[in-house]
Amino acid sequence: MSESEALEKVLEMLHARILLVQGQNAASLRSEEESARKRAAAALKNQEAEKAAVERRAEEGRWISDEVQAPRSDVILARRESALSAIVLRYPGLVDNPSVYGEFADRAWRATFQRNHALSESEALEKVLEMLHARILLVQGQNAASLRAEEESARKRAAAALEKVKSDRIAAKLRADEESQAITDEQRWLNLPLERLKAQKEDAEWRAGAAKRKVAAAKREAARKVKVEADQQAYAEWCRKNKPKQLHITDWDKAERNAEMWMRFMGFVDARQTGAGADGGIDVVATGAAAQVKREGYDIGRPALQGFKGAAWEYEVHLFFSSSGYTKQAVDFANSVKMELYVVGPYGEVTGGNQAALDRLERVTEPVWATP
């Protein structure tokens, strides 16, 4: 940068500084001028207020002096009445009787000046105004309390009247209920002989009907016994004719044929042999039932029953016929899976090997005409 350019930069900075200082000085000067004007205006206002206060005190002093020196003067009386009227009129909605409160204000006015003759007119008016306001509030409070007492008394009288009406209604209802009950009792006493006769008639009819029912029941019982005896005879005859005949079992085919006949006798009317071949341990089948037949020289054990159960899993009833007995483990397994175990004699007679088989033999299917 050249010397001339540096001087120009310095001059610009100096000029900006001068303008900033001048602006601050101007603002400070304006603020001081405004403050001086406000102080002068306040002093002038205070002087005027003091002057007005002096004039007002002088006027009040003259008014009080005139009243003290000449209390009977018509001017003073008019001025005082005007002041009192102004006091009373400040409560247009609170004063019910302006004349009464006017007298109270007049007494307060006199009492105020008797206690302190140095009071100004405005101060005296304020004192009287306070006393009058307190008096009005007191009277209003008394009136409000009296009004509340009258309202409470009216509510109590209304409540008492309502209670009396309720009690009268209850008493009237009780009297009506008593009269109705008396009429009902009288009617009951009048109808008692008729009801007694009606009851005696119904009792006689019931007794006659009971005798008839007893005879009818005896007849039905006799007929039932006759029918039961006839059914027993018919069932015995049916068993004699349909019970499988003795069959000397000498081979597997006769053993399976004997099991087929006994299953039909037990109610599985479509029982049939499966025939020779791979039958999976099932020798006789019927609708919902399957049977296996064994001819062994030893007691049948649990494994044989388990194998038959697994082969005939799709059938609901499982019957096992053996020419020998069963081990205890086999019987316990059969009872647990509800399998029926039968023992076959040498001539085809069948007996129960567990409780399920015994129950089946006791309830062998009867003919349709037999009594259940």
ZIFEN-V488385 format. One record per pair of residues at least 12 apart in sequence whose ideal C-beta (glycine too) atoms are under 10 Angstrom apart, sorted by the first residue. I is the first residue (numbers start at 1). GAP is how many residues later the second one is. D is the distance in whole Angstrom. If there is no record, write none. Layout:
i=I gap=GAP d=D
i=I gap=GAP d=D
This chain:
i=56 gap=64 d=8
i=56 gap=65 d=9
i=56 gap=66 d=8
i=57 gap=63 d=7
i=57 gap=64 d=10
i=57 gap=65 d=10
i=59 gap=61 d=9
i=59 gap=62 d=8
i=60 gap=59 d=9
i=60 gap=60 d=4
i=60 gap=61 d=5
i=60 gap=62 d=7
i=60 gap=63 d=9
i=60 gap=64 d=9
i=61 gap=57 d=10
i=61 gap=59 d=8
i=61 gap=60 d=9
i=63 gap=12 d=10
i=63 gap=13 d=8
i=63 gap=16 d=7
i=63 gap=17 d=10
i=63 gap=20 d=10
i=63 gap=57 d=9
i=63 gap=58 d=6
i=63 gap=61 d=10
i=64 gap=12 d=10
i=64 gap=49 d=8
i=64 gap=53 d=7
i=64 gap=54 d=8
i=64 gap=55 d=8
i=64 gap=56 d=7
i=64 gap=57 d=7
i=64 gap=60 d=8
i=65 gap=52 d=10
i=66 gap=13 d=9
i=67 gap=12 d=8
i=67 gap=13 d=7
i=67 gap=46 d=8
i=67 gap=50 d=10
i=67 gap=54 d=9
i=68 gap=45 d=8
i=68 gap=49 d=6
i=71 gap=39 d=10
i=71 gap=42 d=10
i=79 gap=42 d=9
i=80 gap=25 d=10
i=80 gap=26 d=8
i=80 gap=29 d=7
i=80 gap=30 d=9
i=80 gap=33 d=10
i=80 gap=41 d=10
i=80 gap=44 d=10
i=81 gap=21 d=8
i=81 gap=24 d=10
i=81 gap=25 d=8
i=81 gap=28 d=10
i=83 gap=22 d=9
i=83 gap=26 d=8
i=83 gap=38 d=7
i=83 gap=39 d=10
i=83 gap=41 d=8
i=83 gap=42 d=6
i=83 gap=45 d=8
i=83 gap=46 d=10
i=84 gap=17 d=9
i=84 gap=18 d=6
i=84 gap=19 d=9
i=84 gap=20 d=10
i=84 gap=21 d=5
i=84 gap=22 d=6
i=84 gap=24 d=9
i=84 gap=25 d=6
i=84 gap=41 d=9
i=84 gap=44 d=8
i=84 gap=48 d=9
i=85 gap=13 d=9
i=85 gap=17 d=7
i=85 gap=20 d=9
i=86 gap=19 d=10
i=86 gap=39 d=8
i=86 gap=43 d=9
i=87 gap=14 d=9
i=87 gap=15 d=9
i=87 gap=18 d=5
i=87 gap=21 d=9
i=87 gap=22 d=9
i=87 gap=38 d=7
i=87 gap=39 d=10
i=87 gap=41 d=6
i=87 gap=42 d=5
i=87 gap=44 d=10
i=87 gap=45 d=6
i=87 gap=46 d=9
i=88 gap=13 d=6
i=88 gap=14 d=6
i=88 gap=16 d=9
i=88 gap=17 d=6
i=88 gap=41 d=10
i=88 gap=44 d=7
i=88 gap=48 d=10
i=90 gap=39 d=7
i=90 gap=42 d=9
i=90 gap=43 d=9
i=91 gap=38 d=9
i=91 gap=41 d=8
i=91 gap=42 d=8
i=91 gap=45 d=6
i=94 gap=38 d=10
i=94 gap=39 d=9
i=94 gap=42 d=5
i=94 gap=43 d=9
i=94 gap=45 d=9
i=94 gap=46 d=7
i=95 gap=37 d=9
i=95 gap=40 d=10
i=95 gap=41 d=7
i=95 gap=44 d=9
i=96 gap=40 d=9
i=96 gap=43 d=8
i=96 gap=44 d=9
i=96 gap=47 d=8
i=97 gap=42 d=9
i=100 gap=35 d=10
i=100 gap=39 d=9
i=101 gap=31 d=7
i=101 gap=34 d=7
i=101 gap=35 d=7
i=101 gap=38 d=9
i=102 gap=30 d=10
i=104 gap=24 d=9
i=104 gap=27 d=8
i=104 gap=28 d=7
i=104 gap=31 d=6
i=104 gap=32 d=9
i=104 gap=35 d=10
i=105 gap=20 d=10
i=105 gap=23 d=6
i=105 gap=24 d=9
i=105 gap=26 d=8
i=105 gap=27 d=5
i=105 gap=30 d=9
i=106 gap=22 d=9
i=107 gap=21 d=10
i=107 gap=24 d=9
i=108 gap=16 d=9
i=108 gap=19 d=8
i=108 gap=20 d=5
i=108 gap=21 d=9
i=108 gap=22 d=9
i=108 gap=23 d=5
i=108 gap=24 d=7
i=108 gap=27 d=8
i=109 gap=15 d=7
i=109 gap=16 d=9
i=109 gap=18 d=9
i=109 gap=19 d=5
i=109 gap=22 d=9
i=109 gap=23 d=10
i=110 gap=18 d=10
i=111 gap=16 d=9
i=111 gap=17 d=9
i=111 gap=20 d=9
i=112 gap=12 d=5
i=112 gap=13 d=9
i=112 gap=14 d=10
i=112 gap=15 d=5
i=112 gap=16 d=6
i=112 gap=19 d=8
i=113 gap=14 d=10
i=113 gap=15 d=10
i=115 gap=12 d=9
i=224 gap=147 d=9
i=227 gap=144 d=6
i=228 gap=143 d=6
i=230 gap=140 d=10
i=230 gap=141 d=9
i=231 gap=135 d=9
i=231 gap=136 d=10
i=231 gap=138 d=8
i=231 gap=139 d=5
i=231 gap=140 d=4
i=231 gap=141 d=9
i=232 gap=138 d=9
i=232 gap=139 d=9
i=234 gap=132 d=9
i=234 gap=133 d=7
i=234 gap=135 d=7
i=234 gap=136 d=6
i=234 gap=137 d=9
i=235 gap=129 d=9
i=235 gap=131 d=6
i=235 gap=132 d=8
i=235 gap=134 d=10
i=235 gap=135 d=5
i=235 gap=136 d=8
i=237 gap=130 d=10
i=238 gap=126 d=10
i=238 gap=128 d=7
i=238 gap=129 d=5
i=238 gap=131 d=9
i=238 gap=132 d=7
i=239 gap=26 d=9
i=239 gap=125 d=8
i=239 gap=127 d=9
i=239 gap=128 d=10
i=242 gap=19 d=10
i=242 gap=22 d=8
i=242 gap=23 d=6
i=242 gap=122 d=9
i=242 gap=123 d=10
i=242 gap=125 d=9
i=243 gap=18 d=9
i=243 gap=19 d=9
i=243 gap=22 d=6
i=243 gap=106 d=10
i=243 gap=121 d=9
i=244 gap=13 d=9
i=244 gap=14 d=7
i=244 gap=15 d=10
i=244 gap=16 d=9
i=244 gap=17 d=4
i=244 gap=18 d=6
i=244 gap=19 d=10
i=244 gap=20 d=8
i=244 gap=21 d=6
i=244 gap=104 d=6
i=244 gap=105 d=9
i=244 gap=106 d=8
i=245 gap=13 d=10
i=245 gap=16 d=8
i=245 gap=102 d=9
i=245 gap=103 d=8
i=246 gap=12 d=9
i=246 gap=99 d=9
i=246 gap=100 d=10
i=246 gap=101 d=4
i=246 gap=102 d=6
i=246 gap=103 d=7
i=247 gap=14 d=8
i=247 gap=97 d=10
i=247 gap=99 d=10
i=247 gap=100 d=7
i=247 gap=101 d=4
i=247 gap=102 d=9
i=248 gap=98 d=7
i=248 gap=99 d=6
i=248 gap=100 d=8
i=249 gap=44 d=10
i=249 gap=46 d=7
i=249 gap=74 d=7
i=249 gap=95 d=7
i=249 gap=96 d=8
i=249 gap=97 d=6
i=249 gap=98 d=7
i=249 gap=99 d=6
i=250 gap=45 d=10
i=250 gap=96 d=9
i=251 gap=44 d=8
i=252 gap=24 d=9
i=252 gap=31 d=8
i=252 gap=41 d=7
i=252 gap=42 d=10
i=252 gap=43 d=7
i=253 gap=20 d=8
i=253 gap=22 d=10
i=253 gap=23 d=9
i=253 gap=40 d=10
i=254 gap=39 d=10
i=254 gap=41 d=10
i=254 gap=94 d=8
i=255 gap=28 d=8
i=255 gap=38 d=5
i=255 gap=39 d=8
i=255 gap=40 d=5
i=255 gap=66 d=7
i=255 gap=67 d=10
i=255 gap=68 d=7
i=255 gap=89 d=7
i=255 gap=93 d=9
i=256 gap=16 d=10
i=256 gap=17 d=5
i=256 gap=18 d=8
i=256 gap=19 d=9
i=256 gap=20 d=10
i=256 gap=27 d=5
i=256 gap=28 d=6
i=256 gap=35 d=9
i=256 gap=36 d=10
i=256 gap=37 d=5
i=256 gap=39 d=10
i=256 gap=65 d=9
i=257 gap=16 d=7
i=257 gap=27 d=9
i=257 gap=36 d=9
i=257 gap=91 d=9
i=258 gap=26 d=10
i=258 gap=35 d=8
i=258 gap=63 d=8
i=258 gap=65 d=10
i=258 gap=86 d=7
i=258 gap=87 d=10
i=258 gap=89 d=9
i=258 gap=90 d=4
i=258 gap=91 d=9
i=258 gap=92 d=8
i=259 gap=12 d=8
i=259 gap=14 d=8
i=259 gap=24 d=7
i=259 gap=25 d=5
i=259 gap=32 d=5
i=259 gap=33 d=9
i=259 gap=34 d=5
i=259 gap=60 d=8
i=259 gap=61 d=10
i=259 gap=62 d=5
i=259 gap=83 d=8
i=259 gap=85 d=8
i=259 gap=89 d=9
i=259 gap=91 d=8
i=260 gap=12 d=6
i=260 gap=13 d=6
i=260 gap=23 d=9
i=260 gap=24 d=5
i=260 gap=25 d=10
i=260 gap=26 d=9
i=260 gap=31 d=8
i=260 gap=33 d=9
i=260 gap=61 d=10
i=261 gap=23 d=10
i=261 gap=87 d=8
i=261 gap=89 d=10
i=262 gap=22 d=9
i=262 gap=29 d=9
i=262 gap=57 d=9
i=262 gap=59 d=8
i=262 gap=80 d=7
i=262 gap=82 d=8
i=262 gap=86 d=8
i=262 gap=87 d=9
i=262 gap=88 d=5
i=262 gap=99 d=9
i=262 gap=102 d=10
i=263 gap=21 d=6
i=263 gap=22 d=9
i=263 gap=23 d=6
i=263 gap=26 d=7
i=263 gap=27 d=10
i=263 gap=28 d=6
i=263 gap=54 d=10
i=263 gap=56 d=7
i=263 gap=58 d=9
i=263 gap=79 d=10
i=263 gap=87 d=10
i=264 gap=20 d=10
i=264 gap=22 d=8
i=264 gap=101 d=9
i=265 gap=85 d=9
i=265 gap=96 d=10
i=265 gap=99 d=6
i=265 gap=100 d=8
i=266 gap=20 d=9
i=266 gap=23 d=9
i=266 gap=51 d=10
i=266 gap=53 d=8
i=266 gap=74 d=9
i=266 gap=76 d=10
i=266 gap=84 d=9
i=266 gap=91 d=10
i=266 gap=94 d=6
i=266 gap=95 d=8
i=266 gap=97 d=9
i=266 gap=98 d=6
i=266 gap=99 d=7
i=267 gap=19 d=9
i=267 gap=22 d=9
i=267 gap=93 d=9
i=267 gap=96 d=9
i=267 gap=97 d=7
i=267 gap=98 d=3
i=267 gap=99 d=9
i=268 gap=16 d=9
i=268 gap=17 d=9
i=268 gap=18 d=4
i=268 gap=19 d=7
i=268 gap=20 d=8
i=268 gap=21 d=5
i=268 gap=22 d=10
i=268 gap=23 d=9
i=268 gap=49 d=8
i=268 gap=51 d=9
i=268 gap=97 d=9
i=269 gap=17 d=8
i=269 gap=18 d=9
i=269 gap=96 d=8
i=270 gap=15 d=9
i=270 gap=16 d=5
i=270 gap=17 d=6
i=270 gap=18 d=10
i=270 gap=19 d=10
i=271 gap=13 d=6
i=271 gap=14 d=7
i=271 gap=15 d=4
i=271 gap=16 d=9
i=271 gap=18 d=7
i=271 gap=19 d=10
i=271 gap=20 d=8
i=271 gap=48 d=10
i=272 gap=12 d=7
i=272 gap=13 d=7
i=272 gap=14 d=7
i=273 gap=12 d=8
i=273 gap=18 d=10
i=273 gap=20 d=9
i=274 gap=16 d=9
i=274 gap=17 d=10
i=279 gap=13 d=9
i=279 gap=32 d=8
i=280 gap=12 d=10
i=280 gap=27 d=9
i=280 gap=28 d=9
i=280 gap=30 d=9
i=280 gap=31 d=4
i=280 gap=32 d=8
i=281 gap=12 d=10
i=281 gap=13 d=10
i=281 gap=23 d=8
i=281 gap=26 d=6
i=281 gap=27 d=5
i=281 gap=28 d=10
i=281 gap=29 d=9
i=281 gap=30 d=4
i=281 gap=31 d=8
i=282 gap=26 d=8
i=282 gap=29 d=6
i=282 gap=30 d=6
i=282 gap=33 d=8
i=282 gap=36 d=10
i=283 gap=25 d=10
i=283 gap=36 d=10
i=283 gap=37 d=10
i=283 gap=38 d=8
i=284 gap=35 d=8
i=284 gap=37 d=8
i=285 gap=27 d=9
i=285 gap=30 d=8
i=286 gap=29 d=9
i=286 gap=31 d=8
i=286 gap=33 d=9
i=287 gap=28 d=9
i=287 gap=29 d=9
i=287 gap=30 d=10
i=288 gap=26 d=10
i=288 gap=27 d=6
i=288 gap=28 d=5
i=288 gap=29 d=6
i=289 gap=23 d=9
i=289 gap=26 d=6
i=289 gap=27 d=7
i=289 gap=28 d=4
i=289 gap=29 d=8
i=289 gap=30 d=7
i=289 gap=51 d=9
i=290 gap=18 d=8
i=290 gap=19 d=10
i=290 gap=21 d=8
i=290 gap=22 d=4
i=290 gap=23 d=10
i=290 gap=24 d=8
i=290 gap=25 d=4
i=290 gap=26 d=9
i=290 gap=27 d=8
i=290 gap=28 d=6
i=290 gap=29 d=7
i=290 gap=30 d=10
i=291 gap=17 d=9
i=291 gap=21 d=9
i=291 gap=24 d=9
i=291 gap=26 d=9
i=291 gap=27 d=8
i=291 gap=28 d=4
i=291 gap=29 d=7
i=291 gap=30 d=6
i=291 gap=49 d=9
i=291 gap=51 d=9
i=292 gap=12 d=8
i=292 gap=13 d=9
i=292 gap=15 d=9
i=292 gap=16 d=5
i=292 gap=17 d=10
i=292 gap=19 d=8
i=292 gap=20 d=8
i=292 gap=26 d=8
i=292 gap=27 d=8
i=292 gap=28 d=5
i=292 gap=29 d=7
i=292 gap=30 d=9
i=292 gap=47 d=10
i=293 gap=26 d=9
i=293 gap=27 d=8
i=293 gap=28 d=5
i=293 gap=29 d=8
i=293 gap=30 d=9
i=293 gap=49 d=10
i=293 gap=51 d=8
i=294 gap=14 d=9
i=294 gap=26 d=7
i=294 gap=27 d=7
i=294 gap=28 d=5
i=294 gap=29 d=7
i=294 gap=30 d=8
i=294 gap=50 d=9
i=295 gap=26 d=9
i=295 gap=27 d=8
i=295 gap=28 d=5
i=295 gap=29 d=8
i=295 gap=49 d=8
i=296 gap=26 d=7
i=296 gap=27 d=7
i=296 gap=28 d=5
i=297 gap=26 d=8
i=297 gap=27 d=7
i=298 gap=24 d=10
i=298 gap=26 d=6
i=298 gap=27 d=9
i=298 gap=29 d=9
i=299 gap=23 d=8
i=299 gap=25 d=6
i=299 gap=26 d=5
i=299 gap=27 d=6
i=299 gap=28 d=5
i=299 gap=29 d=9
i=299 gap=30 d=10
i=299 gap=31 d=7
i=299 gap=32 d=10
i=300 gap=20 d=7
i=300 gap=21 d=10
i=300 gap=22 d=5
i=300 gap=23 d=10
i=300 gap=24 d=7
i=300 gap=25 d=7
i=300 gap=26 d=5
i=300 gap=27 d=7
i=300 gap=30 d=6
i=300 gap=31 d=10
i=300 gap=34 d=10
i=300 gap=41 d=8
i=300 gap=43 d=10
i=300 gap=53 d=9
i=301 gap=25 d=8
i=301 gap=26 d=5
i=301 gap=27 d=10
i=301 gap=28 d=7
i=301 gap=29 d=5
i=301 gap=32 d=9
i=302 gap=24 d=9
i=302 gap=25 d=7
i=302 gap=26 d=9
i=302 gap=27 d=4
i=302 gap=28 d=5
i=302 gap=29 d=9
i=302 gap=30 d=8
i=302 gap=31 d=5
i=302 gap=32 d=9
i=303 gap=26 d=9
i=303 gap=27 d=9
i=303 gap=30 d=9
i=304 gap=16 d=8
i=304 gap=18 d=9
i=304 gap=22 d=9
i=304 gap=23 d=10
i=304 gap=26 d=7
i=304 gap=29 d=10
i=305 gap=13 d=9
i=305 gap=15 d=6
i=305 gap=17 d=10
i=305 gap=21 d=8
i=305 gap=22 d=10
i=305 gap=24 d=9
i=305 gap=25 d=5
i=305 gap=26 d=9
i=305 gap=28 d=5
i=305 gap=29 d=6
i=305 gap=32 d=8
i=305 gap=34 d=6
i=305 gap=36 d=8
i=306 gap=24 d=9
i=306 gap=27 d=7
i=306 gap=31 d=9
i=308 gap=12 d=6
i=308 gap=26 d=10
i=308 gap=31 d=8
i=309 gap=24 d=8
i=309 gap=25 d=9
i=309 gap=28 d=6
i=309 gap=30 d=7
i=312 gap=27 d=9
i=316 gap=22 d=10
i=317 gap=21 d=9
i=317 gap=22 d=9
i=317 gap=23 d=7
i=317 gap=39 d=10
i=317 gap=43 d=9
i=318 gap=16 d=8
i=318 gap=19 d=7
i=318 gap=20 d=8
i=318 gap=21 d=5
i=318 gap=22 d=7
i=318 gap=23 d=10
i=318 gap=38 d=10
i=319 gap=20 d=8
i=319 gap=21 d=5
i=319 gap=22 d=8
i=319 gap=23 d=7
i=319 gap=37 d=9
i=319 gap=38 d=8
i=319 gap=41 d=8
i=320 gap=14 d=7
i=320 gap=19 d=6
i=320 gap=20 d=7
i=320 gap=21 d=5
i=320 gap=22 d=7
i=320 gap=23 d=10
i=320 gap=33 d=8
i=320 gap=34 d=9
i=320 gap=37 d=9
i=321 gap=19 d=9
i=321 gap=20 d=9
i=321 gap=21 d=5
i=321 gap=22 d=8
i=321 gap=23 d=5
i=321 gap=29 d=7
i=321 gap=32 d=9
i=321 gap=36 d=10
i=322 gap=19 d=7
i=322 gap=20 d=7
i=322 gap=21 d=6
i=322 gap=22 d=7
i=322 gap=31 d=7
i=323 gap=20 d=8
i=323 gap=21 d=5
i=323 gap=22 d=8
i=323 gap=23 d=8
i=324 gap=19 d=8
i=324 gap=20 d=9
i=325 gap=16 d=9
i=325 gap=18 d=6
i=325 gap=28 d=7
i=326 gap=15 d=6
i=326 gap=16 d=10
i=326 gap=17 d=8
i=326 gap=27 d=5
i=326 gap=28 d=8
i=330 gap=23 d=9
i=330 gap=24 d=9
i=331 gap=22 d=7
i=331 gap=23 d=5
i=331 gap=24 d=9
i=332 gap=22 d=9
i=334 gap=19 d=8
i=334 gap=20 d=5
i=334 gap=21 d=10
i=334 gap=22 d=7
i=334 gap=23 d=9
i=335 gap=19 d=6
i=335 gap=20 d=7
i=335 gap=21 d=7
i=337 gap=19 d=10
i=338 gap=16 d=10
i=338 gap=18 d=6
i=339 gap=14 d=10
i=339 gap=15 d=8
i=339 gap=17 d=7
i=339 gap=18 d=9
i=340 gap=12 d=8
i=340 gap=13 d=8
i=340 gap=14 d=7
i=340 gap=15 d=9
i=340 gap=16 d=5
i=340 gap=17 d=4
i=340 gap=18 d=9
i=340 gap=19 d=9
i=340 gap=20 d=6
i=340 gap=21 d=9
i=341 gap=12 d=3
i=341 gap=13 d=5
i=341 gap=14 d=10
i=341 gap=15 d=8
i=341 gap=16 d=5
i=341 gap=17 d=10
i=342 gap=12 d=9
i=342 gap=15 d=5
i=342 gap=16 d=10
i=342 gap=18 d=9
i=342 gap=19 d=8
i=343 gap=14 d=9
